[in-house]
Amino acid sequence: MFEFIREMKARNETLFYFGLFCLVLAVAFIIASRFSTIRVSNVNAWYKPFKFALSITAYSWTMAWYCHYLKDFNIVLFNWTIIILLGFEIIYIGLQAARGQMSHFNVTTPYYAVLYSLMAVAATGVAVYTGYVGILFLKSDFPDLPSYYVTAIRAALFIFVLFSFQGFLMGAKMSHTVGGADGDAGIPLLNWSRKYGDLRIAHFIGMHALQVLPFLAFYVLRSTKAVVVVSVVYLVITGVSLWLALRGVPMIPQRSPEV
């Protein structure tokens, strides 16, 4: 583990420290949730910034690792674009949590509407830039890397971008729940609804293909054919979770009380 951390820092020190900063924020947010009674949409206000901070850490460190393989890539521009866009998001989400206010879907005032729109712009910018990295991976050759590993990175980048843009479905609805109101009781911490469809599930699974598929390819599958099969299965599972959500069906149903 320590060797991995040292290697990641050597590959991209800027994104390494940004990811570390977000990890420290995540720890602070989860500690705050233990002592705070502030709730937003019937959920502890600090859970959302905690989840976003962890997700940004994972993204930053993952892209720091992958972009190292690209030749003639302007890594400085990429680093600071990501830091500015995602830094704005996590700071705004954290501040809104402290104030007991919604960050997403909050257009109650012109000020909040502008900031929410800027968050959408930031998320779109990250998705587009990640898509550009994916194109570079498709166009480039990596003779020093196992083909199954490169295939997994390409698939992961594609799925990440696809389900990043799935966030627009939530933006269009101004909610993430289908069939009910946001804030219904869900699974612990993640709060995915167990009574209604929840668009966050596909969003989460799809975006974290970025970590899951290359990890499986490098340490478990070690075969290009196996990577292709698992990537397709992963995409299908993510697609099914989206289909269920759009139909208002929970992916993890609530158990009916025994009679």
Stockholm file with secondary structure:
# STOCKHOLM 1.0

chainA/1-259         MFEFIREMKARNETLFYFGLFCLVLAVAFIIASRFSTIRVSNVNAWYKPFKFALSITAYSWTMAWYCHYLKDFNIVLFNWTIIILLGFEIIYIGLQAARGQMSHFNVTTPYYAVLYSLMAVAATGVAVYTGYVGILFLKSDFPDLPSYYVTAIRAALFIFVLFSFQGFLMGAKMSHTVGGADGDAGIPLLNWSRKYGDLRIAHFIGMHALQVLPFLAFYVLRSTKAVVVVSVVYLVITGVSLWLALRGVPMIPQRSPEV
#=GR chainA/1-259 SS CHHHHHHHHHHCHHHHHHHHHHHHHHHHHHHHHHHCCCEETTEETTHHHHHHHHHHHHHHHHHHHHHTTCSSCCHHHHHHHHHHHHHHHHHHHHHHHHTTCCSTTCCSSHHHHHHHHHHHHHHHHHHHHHHHHHHHHHHCCCTTSCHHHHHHHHHHHHHHHHHHHTHHHHHHHTSSEESSCTTCCBSTTTCCBSSSEETHHHHHHHHTHHHHHHHHIIIIICCHHHHHHHHHHHHHHHHHHHHHHHTTCCSSCCCCCCC
#=GC SS_cons         CHHHHHHHHHHCHHHHHHHHHHHHHHHHHHHHHHHCCCEETTEETTHHHHHHHHHHHHHHHHHHHHHTTCSSCCHHHHHHHHHHHHHHHHHHHHHHHHTTCCSTTCCSSHHHHHHHHHHHHHHHHHHHHHHHHHHHHHHCCCTTSCHHHHHHHHHHHHHHHHHHHTHHHHHHHTSSEESSCTTCCBSTTTCCBSSSEETHHHHHHHHTHHHHHHHHIIIIICCHHHHHHHHHHHHHHHHHHHHHHHTTCCSSCCCCCCC
//
